[in-house]
Amino acid sequence: MDEYLAEAGSDNSKILSALIHVKDNKDVPLFNELWNAWLPEGCAPARSCVQSTMARDIVLVEVTIIAAL
């Protein structure tokens, strides 16, 4: 995600909101651990997390982010 944010002229400290799709809700605790470690302190955006059927079996998580420049 860092590469995509940088390409748009942003970074993970400027995320305004995130929509997270997980293939299986059992993965949410691990995702939360990784997500919280990745975000700078005090920069947690508004977010929602839903269980979804993915278009490809190999995909476990998809994240849609809105960030400021």
Secondary structure, DSSP 8 states (H G I E B T S, - for coil): -HHHHHHTT--GGGEEEEEEEES-GGGHHHHHHHHHHHS-TT---EEEEEE---SSTT--EEEEEEE--
